[in-house]
């Protein structure tokens, strides 16, 4: 597996997602009464067979939840692997 980089930098995350065909998303059915707070993901619609399970959201919505939950993201430059993790 290739190396991953941990970051909270918005521009870096957006650039990585764009380069890999990813979009900010939540998993449908995980939002709390329409208040957001759904399970965040960077989704890859062109590479996925399960697009119906994801709802694309704006980067502003994504980063609002990202900051509220104090998350960071692990990114791989060699693949579309990403993983949201708690900040240290």
The first five atom37 places (N, CA, C, CB, O) and aatype in JSON, in Angstrom:
{
  "aatype": [20, 20, 20, 20, 20, 20, 20, 20, 20, 20, 20, 20, 20, 20, 20, 20, 20, 20, 20, 20, 20, 20, 20, 20, 20, 20, 20, 20, 20, 20, 20, 20, 20, 20, 20, 20, 20, 20, 20, 20, 20, 20, 20, 20, 20, 20, 20, 20, 20, 20, 20, 20, 20, 20, 20, 20, 20, 20, 20, 20, 20, 20, 20, 20, 20, 20, 20, 20, 20, 20, 20, 20, 20, 20, 20, 20, 20, 20, 20, 20, 20, 20, 20, 20, 20, 20, 20, 20],
  "atom_mask": [
    [1, 1, 1, 1, 1],
    [1, 1, 1, 1, 1],
    [1, 1, 1, 1, 1],
    [1, 1, 1, 1, 1],
    [1, 1, 1, 1, 1],
    [1, 1, 1, 1, 1],
    [1, 1, 1, 1, 1],
    [1, 1, 1, 1, 1],
    [1, 1, 1, 1, 1],
    [1, 1, 1, 1, 1],
    [1, 1, 1, 1, 1],
    [1, 1, 1, 1, 1],
    [1, 1, 1, 1, 1],
    [1, 1, 1, 1, 1],
    [1, 1, 1, 1, 1],
    [1, 1, 1, 1, 1],
    [1, 1, 1, 1, 1],
    [1, 1, 1, 1, 1],
    [1, 1, 1, 1, 1],
    [1, 1, 1, 1, 1],
    [1, 1, 1, 1, 1],
    [1, 1, 1, 1, 1],
    [1, 1, 1, 1, 1],
    [1, 1, 1, 1, 1],
    [1, 1, 1, 1, 1],
    [1, 1, 1, 1, 1],
    [1, 1, 1, 1, 1],
    [1, 1, 1, 1, 1],
    [1, 1, 1, 1, 1],
    [1, 1, 1, 1, 1],
    [1, 1, 1, 1, 1],
    [1, 1, 1, 1, 1],
    [1, 1, 1, 1, 1],
    [1, 1, 1, 1, 1],
    [1, 1, 1, 1, 1],
    [1, 1, 1, 1, 1],
    [1, 1, 1, 1, 1],
    [1, 1, 1, 1, 1],
    [1, 1, 1, 1, 1],
    [1, 1, 1, 1, 1],
    [1, 1, 1, 1, 1],
    [1, 1, 1, 1, 1],
    [1, 1, 1, 1, 1],
    [1, 1, 1, 1, 1],
    [1, 1, 1, 1, 1],
    [1, 1, 1, 1, 1],
    [1, 1, 1, 1, 1],
    [1, 1, 1, 1, 1],
    [1, 1, 1, 1, 1],
    [1, 1, 1, 1, 1],
    [1, 1, 1, 1, 1],
    [1, 1, 1, 1, 1],
    [1, 1, 1, 1, 1],
    [1, 1, 1, 1, 1],
    [1, 1, 1, 1, 1],
    [1, 1, 1, 1, 1],
    [1, 1, 1, 1, 1],
    [1, 1, 1, 1, 1],
    [1, 1, 1, 1, 1],
    [1, 1, 1, 1, 1],
    [1, 1, 1, 1, 1],
    [1, 1, 1, 1, 1],
    [1, 1, 1, 1, 1],
    [1, 1, 1, 1, 1],
    [1, 1, 1, 1, 1],
    [1, 1, 1, 1, 1],
    [1, 1, 1, 1, 1],
    [1, 1, 1, 1, 1],
    [1, 1, 1, 1, 1],
    [1, 1, 1, 1, 1],
    [1, 1, 1, 1, 1],
    [1, 1, 1, 1, 1],
    [1, 1, 1, 1, 1],
    [1, 1, 1, 1, 1],
    [1, 1, 1, 1, 1],
    [1, 1, 1, 1, 1],
    [1, 1, 1, 1, 1],
    [1, 1, 1, 1, 1],
    [1, 1, 1, 1, 1],
    [1, 1, 1, 1, 1],
    [1, 1, 1, 1, 1],
    [1, 1, 1, 1, 1],
    [1, 1, 1, 1, 1],
    [1, 1, 1, 1, 1],
    [1, 1, 1, 1, 1],
    [1, 1, 1, 1, 1],
    [1, 1, 1, 1, 1],
    [1, 1, 1, 1, 1]
  ],
  "atom_positions": [
    [[0.84, -1.18, 0.0], [0.0, 0.0, 0.0], [0.88, 1.24, 0.0], [-0.95, 0.0, 1.21], [1.93, 1.26, 0.64]],
    [[0.46, 2.25, -0.71], [1.24, 3.47, -0.79], [1.15, 4.26, 0.5], [0.79, 4.31, -1.96], [0.27, 4.03, 1.32]],
    [[2.06, 5.19, 0.67], [2.06, 6.03, 1.86], [0.89, 6.99, 1.86], [3.36, 6.8, 1.97], [0.4, 7.4, 0.81]],
    [[0.44, 7.33, 3.05], [-0.63, 8.3, 3.19], [-0.11, 9.53, 3.89], [-1.83, 7.7, 3.96], [0.89, 9.49, 4.61]],
    [[-0.82, 10.62, 3.66], [-0.48, 11.89, 4.29], [-1.69, 12.34, 5.09], [-0.05, 12.97, 3.23], [-2.81, 12.31, 4.58]],
    [[-1.47, 12.76, 6.32], [-2.56, 13.25, 7.16], [-2.61, 14.78, 7.03], [-2.36, 12.82, 8.67], [-1.58, 15.45, 7.14]],
    [[-3.82, 15.3, 6.78], [-3.94, 16.75, 6.6], [-5.31, 17.25, 7.06], [-3.72, 17.12, 5.15], [-6.27, 16.49, 7.15]],
    [[-5.36, 18.54, 7.34], [-6.61, 19.24, 7.61], [-6.74, 20.44, 6.65], [-6.68, 19.71, 9.09], [-7.69, 21.22, 6.76]],
    [[-5.81, 20.58, 5.73], [-5.76, 21.72, 4.82], [-6.84, 21.6, 3.74], [-4.38, 21.82, 4.17], [-6.81, 20.69, 2.92]],
    [[-7.78, 22.53, 3.76], [-8.92, 22.49, 2.86], [-8.51, 22.48, 1.39], [-9.83, 23.67, 3.12], [-9.01, 21.67, 0.61]],
    [[-7.6, 23.37, 1.0], [-7.18, 23.45, -0.4], [-6.52, 22.15, -0.85], [-6.22, 24.62, -0.61], [-6.74, 21.69, -1.97]],
    [[-5.73, 21.58, 0.01], [-5.05, 20.31, -0.3], [-6.07, 19.18, -0.48], [-4.05, 19.95, 0.82], [-5.94, 18.36, -1.39]],
    [[-7.07, 19.14, 0.38], [-8.09, 18.09, 0.32], [-8.92, 18.24, -0.95], [-8.99, 18.13, 1.57], [-9.16, 17.26, -1.66]],
    [[-9.36, 19.46, -1.24], [-10.16, 19.69, -2.45], [-9.37, 19.36, -3.72], [-10.63, 21.16, -2.51], [-9.9, 18.74, -4.64]],
    [[-8.1, 19.76, -3.76], [-7.25, 19.48, -4.93], [-7.07, 17.98, -5.11], [-5.87, 20.16, -4.78], [-7.16, 17.47, -6.23]],
    [[-6.8, 17.26, -4.01], [-6.63, 15.81, -4.09], [-7.89, 15.16, -4.63], [-6.27, 15.23, -2.7], [-7.83, 14.32, -5.52]],
    [[-9.05, 15.55, -4.07], [-10.33, 14.97, -4.5], [-10.56, 15.22, -5.98], [-11.5, 15.55, -3.67], [-10.95, 14.31, -6.72]],
    [[-10.33, 16.45, -6.43], [-10.52, 16.79, -7.84], [-9.62, 15.94, -8.74], [-10.24, 18.28, -8.08], [-10.07, 15.44, -9.77]],
    [[-8.37, 15.79, -8.36], [-7.42, 15.01, -9.15], [-7.81, 13.53, -9.23], [-6.03, 15.13, -8.57], [-7.48, 12.87, -10.21]],
    [[-8.5, 13.02, -8.22], [-8.87, 11.61, -8.17], [-10.33, 11.34, -8.53], [-8.59, 11.08, -6.79], [-10.78, 10.2, -8.46]],
    [[-11.07, 12.38, -8.9], [-12.46, 12.2, -9.29], [-13.42, 12.08, -8.12], [-12.59, 11.0, -10.15], [-14.5, 11.51, -8.26]],
    [[-13.03, 12.62, -6.96], [-13.85, 12.52, -5.77], [-14.69, 13.76, -5.53], [-13.0, 12.26, -4.57], [-14.34, 14.86, -5.96]],
    [[-15.8, 13.57, -4.85], [-16.7, 14.66, -4.49], [-17.05, 14.55, -3.0], [-17.99, 14.65, -5.36], [-17.1, 13.44, -2.46]],
    [[-17.3, 15.68, -2.34], [-17.7, 15.63, -0.93], [-19.1, 15.05, -0.82], [-17.64, 17.04, -0.29], [-19.99, 15.43, -1.58]],
    [[-19.29, 14.14, 0.11], [-20.56, 13.42, 0.23], [-20.85, 13.04, 1.67], [-20.56, 12.17, -0.64], [-19.98, 13.07, 2.54]],
    [[-22.12, 12.68, 1.89], [-22.49, 11.99, 3.12], [-23.16, 10.69, 2.71], [-23.45, 12.88, 4.01], [-23.7, 10.56, 1.62]],
    [[-23.1, 9.73, 3.61], [-23.79, 8.47, 3.36], [-25.25, 8.69, 3.68], [-23.18, 7.29, 4.21], [-25.58, 9.11, 4.79]],
    [[-26.13, 8.42, 2.73], [-27.57, 8.64, 2.93], [-28.07, 7.85, 4.12], [-28.35, 8.25, 1.67], [-27.64, 6.72, 4.36]],
    [[-28.98, 8.46, 4.86], [-29.57, 7.79, 6.01], [-28.79, 7.97, 7.29], [-29.71, 6.35, 5.72], [-29.21, 7.49, 8.34]],
    [[-27.64, 8.67, 7.22], [-26.85, 8.87, 8.43], [-26.98, 10.28, 8.98], [-25.4, 8.56, 8.16], [-26.44, 10.59, 10.04]],
    [[-27.7, 11.15, 8.26], [-27.89, 12.51, 8.74], [-28.92, 12.52, 9.87], [-28.33, 13.45, 7.59], [-29.8, 11.66, 9.92]],
    [[-28.8, 13.46, 10.76], [-29.64, 13.53, 11.95], [-30.77, 14.54, 11.74], [-28.81, 13.91, 13.19], [-30.56, 15.74, 11.93]],
    [[-31.95, 14.08, 11.36], [-33.14, 14.92, 11.2], [-32.91, 16.13, 10.3], [-33.61, 15.39, 12.54], [-33.43, 17.21, 10.57]],
    [[-32.14, 15.95, 9.24], [-31.93, 17.03, 8.29], [-31.0, 18.12, 8.79], [-33.23, 17.62, 7.94], [-30.88, 19.17, 8.16]],
    [[-30.33, 17.88, 9.91], [-29.42, 18.89, 10.46], [-27.99, 18.67, 9.98], [-29.47, 18.86, 11.98], [-27.06, 19.21, 10.58]],
    [[-27.8, 17.9, 8.95], [-26.44, 17.56, 8.54], [-25.95, 16.44, 9.43], [-25.5, 18.78, 8.62], [-26.69, 15.49, 9.71]],
    [[-24.72, 16.54, 9.87], [-24.14, 15.6, 10.8], [-24.17, 14.16, 10.29], [-24.86, 15.68, 12.11], [-24.18, 13.22, 11.08]],
    [[-24.18, 13.98, 8.96], [-24.12, 12.65, 8.39], [-22.69, 12.15, 8.35], [-24.73, 12.62, 7.0], [-21.75, 12.91, 8.6]],
    [[-22.52, 10.89, 8.04], [-21.19, 10.3, 7.92], [-20.55, 10.85, 6.64], [-21.25, 8.72, 7.9], [-21.04, 10.61, 5.54]],
    [[-19.46, 11.57, 6.82], [-18.76, 12.2, 5.69], [-17.92, 11.2, 4.93], [-17.88, 13.34, 6.19], [-17.39, 10.25, 5.5]],
    [[-17.82, 11.42, 3.65], [-16.95, 10.64, 2.78], [-16.54, 11.5, 1.58], [-17.66, 9.34, 2.31], [-17.24, 12.44, 1.21]],
    [[-15.41, 11.15, 1.0], [-15.12, 11.62, -0.35], [-15.51, 10.44, -1.21], [-13.58, 12.08, -0.55], [-14.93, 9.36, -1.11]],
    [[-16.49, 10.67, -2.06], [-17.05, 9.61, -2.89], [-16.52, 9.73, -4.31], [-18.6, 9.66, -2.87], [-16.25, 10.83, -4.79]],
    [[-16.39, 8.6, -4.97], [-15.86, 8.55, -6.34], [-16.92, 7.98, -7.26], [-14.56, 7.69, -6.4], [-16.91, 6.78, -7.57]],
    [[-17.85, 8.83, -7.71], [-19.02, 8.34, -8.47], [-18.68, 7.57, -9.74], [-19.88, 9.5, -8.83], [-19.4, 6.64, -10.1]],
    [[-17.6, 7.92, -10.42], [-17.26, 7.22, -11.66], [-16.65, 5.85, -11.4], [-16.3, 8.05, -12.47], [-16.58, 5.02, -12.31]],
    [[-16.22, 5.6, -10.17], [-15.58, 4.33, -9.83], [-16.46, 3.46, -8.93], [-14.26, 4.58, -9.15], [-16.07, 2.36, -8.56]],
    [[-17.65, 3.96, -8.59], [-18.5, 3.27, -7.63], [-19.68, 2.59, -8.3], [-18.99, 4.24, -6.58], [-20.23, 3.09, -9.28]],
    [[-20.07, 1.45, -7.76], [-21.28, 0.76, -8.21], [-22.43, 1.05, -7.25], [-21.04, -0.76, -8.31], [-23.55, 0.58, -7.47]],
    [[-22.16, 1.82, -6.2], [-23.15, 2.07, -5.15], [-23.44, 3.56, -4.99], [-22.65, 1.48, -3.82], [-23.47, 4.07, -3.87]],
    [[-23.65, 4.26, -6.1], [-23.86, 5.7, -6.05], [-25.15, 6.1, -5.33], [-23.89, 6.26, -7.45], [-25.24, 7.22, -4.83]],
    [[-26.13, 5.22, -5.26], [-27.4, 5.55, -4.62], [-27.26, 5.71, -3.1], [-28.42, 4.49, -4.92], [-28.16, 6.28, -2.46]],
    [[-26.18, 5.24, -2.53], [-25.99, 5.32, -1.08], [-25.36, 6.63, -0.64], [-25.14, 4.17, -0.61], [-25.24, 6.9, 0.56]],
    [[-24.95, 7.45, -1.61], [-24.23, 8.68, -1.3], [-24.99, 9.9, -1.79], [-22.84, 8.66, -1.9], [-25.63, 9.88, -2.84]],
    [[-24.9, 10.97, -1.0], [-25.48, 12.25, -1.39], [-24.36, 13.28, -1.47], [-26.6, 12.7, -0.39], [-23.69, 13.55, -0.48]],
    [[-24.16, 13.84, -2.65], [-23.13, 14.86, -2.81], [-23.55, 16.11, -2.06], [-22.89, 15.17, -4.31], [-24.71, 16.52, -2.09]],
    [[-22.58, 16.72, -1.37], [-22.8, 17.96, -0.65], [-21.75, 18.98, -1.1], [-22.73, 17.73, 0.9], [-20.8, 18.63, -1.79]],
    [[-21.92, 20.22, -0.71], [-20.94, 21.25, -1.07], [-19.68, 21.1, -0.21], [-21.54, 22.67, -0.9], [-19.71, 20.48, 0.86]],
    [[-18.59, 21.66, -0.7], [-17.38, 21.65, 0.11], [-17.59, 22.43, 1.4], [-16.21, 22.24, -0.68], [-17.05, 22.06, 2.44]],
    [[-18.38, 23.51, 1.35], [-18.65, 24.27, 2.58], [-19.35, 23.41, 3.62], [-19.51, 25.51, 2.25], [-18.99, 23.44, 4.79]],
    [[-20.36, 22.63, 3.19], [-21.05, 21.72, 4.11], [-20.09, 20.66, 4.66], [-22.25, 21.04, 3.4], [-20.09, 20.35, 5.85]],
    [[-19.28, 20.12, 3.76], [-18.32, 19.09, 4.15], [-17.38, 19.62, 5.24], [-17.51, 18.61, 2.92], [-17.18, 18.98, 6.27]],
    [[-16.81, 20.8, 4.99], [-15.83, 21.32, 5.93], [-16.47, 21.85, 7.21], [-15.03, 22.41, 5.28], [-15.8, 21.92, 8.25]],
    [[-17.73, 22.23, 7.17], [-18.43, 22.62, 8.39], [-18.47, 21.42, 9.34], [-19.87, 23.13, 8.08], [-18.14, 21.54, 10.52]],
    [[-18.88, 20.26, 8.82], [-18.93, 19.03, 9.63], [-17.52, 18.55, 9.99], [-19.69, 17.93, 8.88], [-17.28, 18.09, 11.11]],
    [[-16.6, 18.66, 9.04], [-15.2, 18.26, 9.23], [-14.6, 19.0, 10.42], [-14.37, 18.55, 7.94], [-13.94, 18.39, 11.27]],
    [[-14.85, 20.3, 10.49], [-14.33, 21.11, 11.6], [-15.09, 20.84, 12.88], [-14.41, 22.6, 11.25], [-14.48, 20.72, 13.94]],
    [[-16.41, 20.74, 12.82], [-17.21, 20.49, 14.02], [-16.82, 19.18, 14.69], [-18.7, 20.47, 13.66], [-16.83, 19.08, 15.92]],
    [[-16.48, 18.19, 13.88], [-16.11, 16.87, 14.42], [-14.62, 16.75, 14.69], [-16.54, 15.79, 13.46], [-14.15, 15.71, 15.15]],
    [[-13.87, 17.84, 14.39], [-12.42, 17.87, 14.6], [-11.73, 16.69, 13.91], [-12.09, 17.87, 16.09], [-11.01, 15.91, 14.53]],
    [[-11.99, 16.59, 12.6], [-11.43, 15.51, 11.81], [-10.18, 15.95, 11.06], [-12.47, 15.0, 10.83], [-9.92, 17.14, 10.87]],
    [[-9.42, 14.96, 10.65], [-8.31, 15.1, 9.7], [-8.57, 14.02, 8.66], [-6.87, 14.94, 10.4], [-9.48, 13.2, 8.81]],
    [[-7.79, 14.03, 7.59], [-7.98, 13.02, 6.56], [-6.64, 12.45, 6.14], [-8.72, 13.61, 5.34], [-5.65, 13.17, 6.01]],
    [[-6.63, 11.14, 5.94], [-5.46, 10.46, 5.38], [-5.68, 10.35, 3.89], [-5.23, 9.04, 6.04], [-6.73, 9.89, 3.45]],
    [[-4.7, 10.78, 3.11], [-4.81, 10.75, 1.65], [-3.62, 10.02, 1.05], [-4.89, 12.18, 1.08], [-2.5, 10.16, 1.52]],
    [[-3.88, 9.24, 0.01], [-2.83, 8.56, -0.73], [-2.67, 9.26, -2.07], [-3.15, 7.05, -0.92], [-3.65, 9.48, -2.79]],
    [[-1.45, 9.61, -2.42], [-1.21, 10.24, -3.72], [-1.3, 9.23, -4.87], [0.17, 10.91, -3.73], [-1.56, 9.62, -6.01]],
    [[-1.1, 7.96, -4.57], [-1.05, 6.93, -5.62], [-2.38, 6.25, -5.91], [-0.06, 5.9, -5.24], [-2.48, 5.46, -6.84]],
    [[-3.41, 6.56, -5.12], [-4.69, 5.9, -5.31], [-5.81, 6.82, -4.82], [-4.74, 4.54, -4.58], [-5.55, 7.94, -4.39]],
    [[-7.04, 6.33, -4.89], [-8.15, 7.14, -4.38], [-8.46, 6.8, -2.92], [-9.39, 6.93, -5.26], [-9.57, 7.07, -2.45]],
    [[-7.51, 6.22, -2.21], [-7.7, 5.9, -0.79], [-7.73, 7.18, 0.03], [-6.59, 4.97, -0.28], [-6.84, 8.03, -0.08]],
    [[-8.76, 7.31, 0.85], [-8.84, 8.39, 1.84], [-9.56, 7.83, 3.05], [-9.57, 9.67, 1.26], [-10.4, 6.93, 2.94]],
    [[-9.23, 8.38, 4.21], [-9.88, 7.93, 5.44], [-9.96, 9.11, 6.39], [-9.11, 6.74, 6.09], [-8.96, 9.76, 6.69]],
    [[-11.18, 9.39, 6.86], [-11.35, 10.45, 7.85], [-11.02, 9.88, 9.23], [-12.8, 11.02, 7.81], [-11.47, 8.8, 9.59]],
    [[-10.23, 10.63, 9.98], [-9.8, 10.22, 11.31], [-9.9, 11.4, 12.27], [-8.35, 9.67, 11.28], [-9.99, 12.55, 11.84]],
    [[-9.9, 11.11, 13.54], [-9.88, 12.18, 14.56], [-8.52, 12.86, 14.53], [-10.18, 11.61, 15.98], [-7.49, 12.22, 14.29]],
    [[-8.53, 14.16, 14.77], [-7.26, 14.88, 14.9], [-6.6, 14.47, 16.21], [-7.49, 16.42, 14.85], [-7.27, 14.14, 17.18]],
    [[-5.28, 14.51, 16.21], [-4.53, 14.19, 17.44], [-4.57, 15.36, 18.39], [-3.07, 13.82, 17.13], [-3.99, 15.29, 19.48]]
  ]
}
